[in-house]
Amino acid sequence: MATFSNIIRLVPLQLEDLPPHPALELSVEQKRQRKISGVREDHVQNTSPQETTQRVNESETEDLDDNGRSSIGSFIKVILDSAVVFIDKTMPSTFKASSEKPFMPAKSRVQLLRRDISAQAISTVDWLGSRIPRHPPAKLTSEAWFARRSRHANQQAENTANFSEFDYGLRVDHCQHEGEYTPDVFDTHKVLEWTVPQASIEQEANFADYKDVSMSILVITAKTGSEEFIVVQLPVEIGSVQGAFYSNGRNLKEGSSALKRKKPIRGIYTSIERDAKGWLPMWAQKMAVPGAIAKDVDFVMKWIREKRKAKTT
């Protein structure tokens, strides 16, 4: 039976699942104290940091602190490794093609794929014994995954793009650029990022396969080769973080426009994108119809075309 990652899931990460960060420690400590005081948490079981560390050590997992939390380097590498396995092994063997559609201005046709995972299958996830230990959610639900896949000529030409253009649009400043080319995104807000020196991260976690790594809550990007990169987006429960904006309701008073002051409907979204010389698959687990992720190809190609025009004028 295939094993399921405890990281590449729709269940949002909790703050205590993340590497230590000064902006998170107060919220994490307050939650820990509530557990000690007997306040019910939204988990199937309450396991102390010591118990979590012991459980993980039994699985020969290292790089956890005394509270069972991963270092920043190990955390990033586990997620990138899990994403690569998902792309290279899980998707080709488990997703089924559903349709193929053209989306102009891209020359490439976009193939749509799907996979449904039952709650019973999700119940086999080893939440605590994995390399990044997580408490299991109170209720396990089924997951619907959708995917898109398209091929593009590696050229700076009409209706296609070369690797550098895709890299700039999809990996570099990912959230900002995604907000620029996606019509439904009206704002992006960086909550916090980990400013660990690149050399320190790479040495700490043996990053031989990854370069130009960056991480914010929670988008992780990296180059996986001279002409290949990966982008991973995971949901995080950040309502108690002071630097949050929409998740904790600050936008209701501080939003700069009527649109930004509206109460948002919370969405949960997990995605993995990879580009290897014009090969653009995306595995997205989200509450949306498959056609929505297919249209992203159209949005990116139009955005790249406009960027080209801006350079020549």
C-alpha positions in Angstrom: 0.0 0.0 0.0 1.3 3.4 -0.9 2.1 5.7 2.0 0.6 9.2 2.2 2.7 12.3 3.1 1.6 14.1 6.2 2.8 17.4 4.7 1.3 17.5 1.2 -2.2 17.6 2.6 -5.2 20.0 2.6 -5.2 20.1 6.4 -3.6 23.4 7.4 -0.3 23.4 9.3 -0.5 24.7 12.9 2.0 27.3 14.1 3.7 24.7 16.3 4.3 22.6 13.2 6.5 25.4 11.7 10.2 26.1 12.5 10.8 28.6 15.3 10.4 32.3 14.4 10.4 35.3 16.7 7.0 36.4 15.4 5.4 33.0 16.2 6.8 32.2 19.6 4.2 34.1 21.7 1.3 32.4 19.8 2.9 29.0 20.1 3.6 29.4 23.8 0.0 30.6 24.5 -1.4 27.6 22.7 1.0 25.3 24.6 -0.2 26.8 27.9 -3.8 26.3 27.0 -3.1 22.6 26.4 -1.4 22.4 29.8 -4.4 24.1 31.4 -6.7 21.4 29.8 -8.4 23.6 27.2 -9.6 21.3 24.5 -7.7 21.5 21.2 -9.0 20.6 17.8 -6.9 17.4 17.5 -7.7 13.8 17.7 -5.1 13.4 20.5 -3.0 15.8 22.6 0.7 14.8 22.6 3.3 16.7 24.5 6.4 18.0 22.8 8.5 15.3 24.6 6.2 12.5 23.5 6.3 13.9 19.9 10.1 13.9 20.0 10.2 10.4 21.3 7.8 9.1 18.7 9.8 10.8 15.9 13.1 9.5 17.3 11.7 6.0 17.1 11.4 6.6 13.4 15.0 7.7 13.2 14.1 11.3 12.6 16.6 14.0 13.6 16.9 17.8 13.6 14.1 18.4 16.1 14.4 20.8 19.0 13.3 20.1 22.6 9.7 20.9 21.6 9.7 18.6 18.7 10.0 21.3 16.0 12.1 21.1 12.9 15.0 23.5 12.1 14.3 25.8 9.2 16.7 24.0 6.9 15.3 20.5 7.6 11.8 21.8 7.4 12.3 23.3 3.9 14.1 20.2 2.6 11.4 17.8 3.8 8.8 19.8 2.0 10.8 20.1 -1.2 11.6 16.4 -1.1 8.0 15.5 -0.5 6.9 17.8 -3.4 9.4 16.2 -5.8 8.2 12.7 -4.9 4.7 13.8 -5.4 5.4 15.2 -8.9 7.8 12.5 -10.1 6.1 9.4 -8.6 2.7 10.0 -7.1 1.0 11.9 -9.8 2.0 9.8 -12.8 0.9 6.6 -11.1 -2.3 7.7 -9.4 -3.9 10.6 -11.3 -6.3 10.0 -14.2 -6.7 12.3 -17.2 -10.1 13.8 -17.5 -9.9 16.2 -20.5 -7.7 18.3 -22.6 -8.5 21.9 -23.6 -6.9 24.8 -25.5 -6.4 28.1 -23.6 -5.3 31.0 -25.7 -2.9 32.7 -26.0 -0.9 29.6 -25.1 -0.1 27.4 -28.0 -0.1 24.4 -25.8 -3.2 22.4 -25.0 -3.8 21.9 -21.2 -4.4 18.4 -20.0 -6.6 18.1 -16.9 -6.2 15.3 -14.4 -7.9 14.2 -11.2 -7.5 12.0 -8.1 -9.9 11.4 -5.2 -8.6 10.2 -1.9 -11.0 8.7 0.6 -11.0 9.6 4.3 -10.2 6.0 5.0 -7.0 6.3 3.0 -6.1 9.5 4.7 -6.5 7.7 8.1 -3.3 5.8 7.2 -1.2 8.9 7.3 1.6 8.7 9.9 1.1 12.3 11.3 3.5 12.1 14.2 6.1 9.6 13.0 7.1 11.5 9.9 10.1 13.8 9.4 8.0 16.8 10.3 5.7 15.6 13.1 2.1 17.0 13.1 -0.9 16.3 15.2 -3.7 14.7 13.3 -6.9 16.8 12.7 -10.0 16.2 14.7 -11.9 15.0 11.6 -10.5 13.2 8.6 -12.2 14.1 5.4 -11.7 12.9 1.8 -9.5 15.0 -0.6 -10.2 15.9 -4.2 -7.0 16.7 -6.2 -6.9 18.3 -9.6 -4.0 18.7 -11.9 -3.0 20.5 -15.1 -0.2 19.7 -17.4 1.0 21.5 -20.5 4.1 21.6 -22.7 5.6 24.8 -24.1 8.3 25.5 -26.6 11.4 26.9 -24.7 11.4 30.0 -26.8 11.0 33.8 -26.3 8.3 33.8 -28.9 4.6 34.6 -29.5 2.3 32.5 -27.3 5.1 30.7 -25.5 8.0 31.6 -23.3 11.5 30.5 -22.5 12.7 29.1 -19.1 13.9 32.4 -17.8 10.5 34.0 -18.3 8.7 31.1 -16.6 11.2 31.2 -13.8 10.7 34.9 -13.2 6.9 34.7 -13.4 6.3 31.6 -11.4 9.2 31.3 -8.9 10.8 34.7 -8.3 8.5 36.8 -6.1 5.8 34.2 -6.6 3.0 35.7 -4.6 3.4 39.2 -6.0 3.5 37.9 -9.6 0.6 35.5 -9.0 -1.4 38.5 -7.8 -0.5 40.4 -11.0 -1.5 37.7 -13.5 -4.6 36.2 -11.7 -7.7 38.4 -12.0 -9.4 37.0 -8.9 -6.5 37.9 -6.6 -7.0 41.5 -5.4 -4.3 41.6 -2.8 -1.2 39.8 -1.4 0.1 40.2 2.1 3.4 38.8 3.4 2.9 37.7 7.0 6.5 36.8 7.7 9.5 35.1 6.3 12.5 33.3 7.6 15.7 35.2 6.9 18.3 32.5 7.4 21.5 32.9 5.3 21.4 30.7 2.2 24.8 29.1 3.0 23.5 28.2 6.5 20.4 26.5 5.2 22.2 24.6 2.5 24.9 23.4 5.0 22.4 22.5 7.7 20.2 20.3 5.6 22.4 19.0 2.8 20.7 21.0 0.1 22.7 19.5 -2.8 19.6 19.3 -5.0 18.2 22.8 -4.3 19.5 26.3 -5.0 18.1 29.8 -4.5 15.7 28.6 -1.7 13.2 31.0 -0.1 10.4 30.6 2.4 7.5 32.7 3.7 4.2 31.7 5.2 3.8 29.4 3.5 5.4 29.5 0.0 8.6 27.6 -0.6 10.5 28.0 -3.9 13.7 26.6 -5.1 15.7 25.8 -8.2 16.1 22.0 -8.7 18.5 22.3 -11.7 20.0 24.8 -14.1 16.7 24.8 -16.0 14.2 23.5 -13.5 12.4 24.9 -10.4 9.6 24.0 -8.0 7.0 26.1 -6.1 5.1 24.7 -3.1 2.2 26.4 -1.4 0.7 25.0 1.8 -2.1 26.2 4.0 -1.2 27.5 7.6 -3.5 28.4 10.4 -2.3 32.0 11.1 -5.3 33.6 12.8 -3.4 34.3 16.0 -0.3 35.8 14.3 -0.1 39.6 14.8 1.4 40.1 11.3 -1.5 38.4 9.6 -4.0 40.7 7.9 -7.0 38.9 6.5 -6.9 35.8 8.7 -7.1 37.7 12.0 -9.6 40.4 10.8 -7.2 43.4 10.8 -8.3 44.1 7.2 -11.8 45.0 8.4 -10.5 48.2 9.9 -7.1 48.7 8.2 -8.0 47.8 4.6 -7.1 50.5 2.1 -10.2 50.0 0.0 -13.8 48.8 0.5 -12.8 45.6 -1.2 -9.9 45.0 1.2 -12.2 45.7 4.2 -14.6 43.0 3.3 -14.8 39.9 5.5 -13.0 37.2 3.5 -14.2 33.7 3.0 -11.4 31.5 4.1 -10.0 29.2 1.5 -7.7 26.2 1.9 -5.3 25.6 -0.9 -2.3 23.3 -1.5 -0.3 23.4 -4.7 2.9 22.3 -6.3 4.2 23.7 -9.5 7.3 22.6 -11.5 8.9 23.8 -14.7 11.5 21.9 -16.5 12.4 23.5 -19.8 8.8 24.4 -20.7 7.1 21.5 -18.9 4.5 23.1 -16.6 2.5 20.7 -14.4 0.6 21.9 -11.4 -0.9 19.7 -8.8 -3.5 21.7 -6.9 -5.7 20.5 -4.1 -8.3 23.2 -3.7 -12.0 23.9 -3.5 -12.4 24.8 -7.1 -13.5 23.3 -10.5 -10.7 21.9 -12.7 -11.2 24.6 -15.3 -10.0 27.2 -12.8 -6.5 25.7 -12.7 -6.4 25.3 -16.4 -7.0 29.0 -17.0 -3.9 29.8 -15.0 -1.8 28.8 -18.0 -3.7 31.5 -20.0 -3.1 34.1 -17.3 0.6 33.4 -17.1 1.1 33.6 -20.9 -0.8 36.9 -21.1 1.3 38.3 -18.2 4.6 37.3 -19.8 3.5 38.8 -23.1 2.7 42.1 -21.4 6.1 42.1 -19.6 7.9 41.6 -22.9 6.0 44.5 -24.4 6.9 46.7 -21.5 10.6 46.0 -22.0 10.5 47.1 -25.6 8.6 50.3 -25.2 
